[in-house]
Amino acid sequence: MTTLQSRKKLLLAESELNRVHMVAEARLLRTDFRRASDRARSLGAMLGSGALLVAGWVARRRSPPAGATGKATWFQRLLKGVGLLATLWTAFGRSAREPAGSESAGRAP
């Protein structure tokens, strides 16, 4: 066997090792991305619930002053809108992204 042939075999072996290493890294990257997206979803749900609680607390705490015209301030409208969005988010957000019963379908831990 010539030196050129042995060098070619070594390069092929090195290429195969690099390919296996790249596949393993891609698998790890995919797993990390899934974990991060799951954390982001749970954080979004917590923030939505927190906004709903704050909006409810502020709405209950404020009572209209005596003799008020009944017109809501921009802040009250904002809080009411946040409360409505949080309610819709928690009610429809998860079901729109994942069909029922498929939370772990197709995922490898």
Rosetta silent file (secondary structure, phi, psi, omega in degrees, C-alpha in Angstrom):
SEQUENCE: MTTLQSRKKLLLAESELNRVHMVAEARLLRTDFRRASDRARSLGAMLGSGALLVAGWVARRRSPPAGATGKATWFQRLLKGVGLLATLWTAFGRSAREPAGSESAGRAP
SCORE:     score description
SCORE:     0.000 S_00000001
   1 L     0.000  133.544 -178.149    0.000    0.000    0.000 S_00000001
   2 L   -82.142  165.197  178.221    1.377    3.363   -0.953 S_00000001
   3 H   -64.094  -31.391  179.177    1.523    6.351    1.343 S_00000001
   4 H   -67.515  -41.033  178.596   -1.117    8.038   -0.774 S_00000001
   5 H   -68.366  -40.672  178.974   -3.553    5.156   -0.271 S_00000001
   6 H   -66.797  -37.707  177.385   -2.921    5.010    3.470 S_00000001
   7 H   -64.885  -39.109  178.465   -3.407    8.779    3.737 S_00000001
   8 H   -62.816  -42.552  178.598   -6.693    8.462    1.833 S_00000001
   9 H   -64.347  -40.276  177.847   -7.910    5.773    4.281 S_00000001
  10 H   -64.215  -41.594  178.677   -6.970    7.926    7.249 S_00000001
  11 H   -65.224  -38.893  176.993   -8.824   10.914    5.800 S_00000001
  12 H   -64.881  -42.064  178.325  -11.917    8.781    5.203 S_00000001
  13 H   -64.222  -42.434  178.275  -11.822    7.483    8.774 S_00000001
  14 H   -63.786  -39.911  178.402  -11.399   11.017   10.125 S_00000001
  15 H   -62.544  -41.255  178.904  -14.308   12.210    7.995 S_00000001
  16 H   -65.259  -41.136  176.643  -16.535    9.445    9.367 S_00000001
  17 H   -61.993  -42.322  178.444  -15.576   10.370   12.948 S_00000001
  18 H   -63.796  -38.294  178.572  -16.372   14.020   12.252 S_00000001
  19 H   -64.742  -44.470  178.776  -19.755   13.049   10.797 S_00000001
  20 H   -62.711  -41.702  178.787  -20.649   10.964   13.864 S_00000001
  21 H   -63.874  -41.415  179.451  -19.550   13.802   16.144 S_00000001
  22 H   -64.998  -40.108  178.213  -21.647   16.328   14.203 S_00000001
  23 H   -63.407  -42.499  178.630  -24.752   14.104   14.423 S_00000001
  24 H   -63.620  -41.734  178.595  -24.295   13.765   18.197 S_00000001
  25 H   -66.526  -38.102  177.451  -23.913   17.538   18.597 S_00000001
  26 H   -63.899  -39.098  177.953  -27.020   18.180   16.488 S_00000001
  27 H   -63.572  -43.959  177.804  -28.981   15.794   18.698 S_00000001
  28 H   -63.643  -41.555  179.323  -27.781   17.611   21.837 S_00000001
  29 H   -63.008  -41.556  178.259  -28.615   20.980   20.311 S_00000001
  30 H   -62.170  -42.963  178.551  -32.133   19.791   19.443 S_00000001
  31 H   -63.477  -44.663  179.010  -32.646   18.551   23.024 S_00000001
  32 H   -63.283  -39.689  178.842  -31.414   21.842   24.492 S_00000001
  33 H   -63.865  -41.821  178.414  -33.683   23.823   22.181 S_00000001
  34 H   -63.079  -42.141  178.285  -36.707   21.759   23.242 S_00000001
  35 H   -62.530  -43.668  179.989  -35.903   22.289   26.913 S_00000001
  36 H   -65.158  -39.669  179.615  -35.529   26.035   26.410 S_00000001
  37 H   -69.286  -35.272  175.507  -38.787   26.279   24.479 S_00000001
  38 H   -64.230  -40.958  177.826  -40.612   24.297   27.189 S_00000001
  39 H   -65.086  -40.050  179.525  -39.254   26.674   29.823 S_00000001
  40 H   -64.477  -39.856  177.873  -40.300   29.681   27.754 S_00000001
  41 H   -63.532  -44.294 -179.619  -43.827   28.269   27.427 S_00000001
  42 H   -67.233  -36.274  176.510  -44.132   27.680   31.157 S_00000001
  43 H   -65.137  -41.064  177.709  -42.757   31.155   31.859 S_00000001
  44 H   -62.112  -38.843  177.972  -45.287   32.647   29.438 S_00000001
  45 H   -66.189  -41.122  178.918  -48.098   30.814   31.203 S_00000001
  46 H   -66.056  -41.078  178.982  -46.888   32.063   34.585 S_00000001
  47 H   -65.203  -39.189  176.960  -46.608   35.636   33.316 S_00000001
  48 H   -62.950  -42.851  178.268  -50.100   35.435   31.843 S_00000001
  49 H   -66.241  -40.071  178.411  -51.497   34.148   35.119 S_00000001
  50 H   -63.820  -41.521  178.118  -49.594   36.811   37.040 S_00000001
  51 H   -64.225  -38.148  177.361  -50.944   39.566   34.800 S_00000001
  52 H   -63.727  -43.189  178.875  -54.437   38.195   35.293 S_00000001
  53 H   -64.290  -43.987  179.999  -53.998   38.224   39.075 S_00000001
  54 H   -64.347  -43.236  179.905  -52.614   41.771   39.082 S_00000001
  55 H   -63.561  -41.770  177.393  -55.404   43.015   36.835 S_00000001
  56 H   -65.319  -41.834 -179.502  -58.026   41.372   39.039 S_00000001
  57 H   -64.428  -44.195 -179.917  -56.440   42.704   42.219 S_00000001
  58 H   -66.943  -40.051 -179.861  -56.227   46.253   40.864 S_00000001
  59 H   -65.147  -38.424  178.843  -59.778   46.114   39.520 S_00000001
  60 H   -74.862  -33.642 -177.777  -61.149   44.962   42.878 S_00000001
  61 H   -70.373  -36.547 -179.286  -59.058   47.389   44.864 S_00000001
  62 L   -83.846  129.318  172.393  -60.207   50.405   42.920 S_00000001
  63 L  -117.904  144.967 -177.899  -63.705   51.536   43.488 S_00000001
  64 L   -63.953  135.977  178.856  -65.199   54.363   41.455 S_00000001
  65 L   -65.609  152.388  179.308  -65.120   57.674   43.327 S_00000001
  66 L   -62.543  133.260  178.777  -68.404   59.182   44.406 S_00000001
  67 L    80.169   15.265  179.961  -69.864   61.383   41.695 S_00000001
  68 L   -73.124  154.330 -178.243  -67.657   59.929   38.959 S_00000001
  69 L   -78.197  -10.665 -179.711  -68.828   60.187   35.377 S_00000001
  70 L    88.399    1.750  179.821  -68.339   56.452   34.840 S_00000001
  71 L   -87.489  127.052 -177.903  -65.671   56.980   32.214 S_00000001
  72 L   -77.915  146.649  176.217  -62.683   54.649   32.668 S_00000001
  73 L   -77.872  168.678 -179.286  -59.146   56.003   32.618 S_00000001
  74 H   -64.613  -33.097  179.633  -56.617   54.734   30.094 S_00000001
  75 H   -68.325  -40.907  177.328  -54.902   52.725   32.838 S_00000001
  76 H   -63.959  -40.442  177.166  -58.136   50.983   33.792 S_00000001
  77 H   -64.008  -40.956  178.039  -58.766   50.149   30.141 S_00000001
  78 H   -61.394  -46.714  179.592  -55.232   48.825   29.819 S_00000001
  79 H   -64.096  -38.704  178.028  -55.638   46.607   32.868 S_00000001
  80 H   -64.640  -40.762  177.839  -58.968   45.329   31.625 S_00000001
  81 H   -65.704  -40.773  177.409  -57.404   44.500   28.252 S_00000001
  82 H   -63.429  -41.969  177.873  -54.464   42.728   29.910 S_00000001
  83 H   -62.110  -42.307  178.479  -56.881   40.708   32.012 S_00000001
  84 H   -64.841  -44.906  178.775  -58.882   39.736   28.944 S_00000001
  85 H   -63.687  -40.077  178.907  -55.745   38.781   26.991 S_00000001
  86 H   -64.492  -40.277  178.020  -54.403   36.748   29.917 S_00000001
  87 H   -63.540  -45.825  178.445  -57.684   34.882   30.196 S_00000001
  88 H   -65.082  -38.836 -179.764  -57.728   34.116   26.488 S_00000001
  89 H   -61.914  -48.247 -177.759  -54.056   33.149   26.523 S_00000001
  90 H   -70.728  -31.059 -177.867  -54.464   30.657   29.331 S_00000001
  91 H   -77.721  -43.079 -172.574  -57.710   29.268   27.919 S_00000001
  92 H  -111.210  -15.751 -174.229  -56.766   28.888   24.266 S_00000001
  93 H   -60.963  -51.322 -176.177  -52.982   29.222   24.087 S_00000001
  94 H   -70.921  -39.454 -177.386  -51.958   25.687   24.993 S_00000001
  95 H   -69.340  -27.009  179.166  -54.762   23.964   23.111 S_00000001
  96 H   -75.311  -31.914 -178.012  -53.931   25.843   19.908 S_00000001
  97 H   -84.144  -37.067 -176.445  -50.265   24.824   20.026 S_00000001
  98 L  -131.827  123.369  175.736  -50.653   21.194   21.105 S_00000001
  99 L   -64.281  153.863 -178.157  -53.602   18.922   20.446 S_00000001
 100 L   -60.749  136.547  176.357  -54.973   17.083   23.468 S_00000001
 101 L    83.992   -0.122 -177.920  -53.134   13.892   24.364 S_00000001
 102 L  -116.161   31.652 -177.041  -50.019   14.653   22.285 S_00000001
 103 L   -66.752  -33.714  179.882  -47.878   16.363   24.903 S_00000001
 104 L  -116.189   10.413 -178.575  -45.105   13.782   24.656 S_00000001
 105 L   -69.441  130.547  175.460  -45.838   12.316   21.246 S_00000001
 106 L    78.188    7.192 -179.149  -42.831   12.234   18.981 S_00000001
 107 L  -112.443  135.020  174.045  -40.411   13.511   21.610 S_00000001
 108 L  -100.420  133.237 -178.660  -37.452   11.640   22.923 S_00000001
 109 L   -65.089    0.000    0.000  -36.379   12.615   26.476 S_00000001
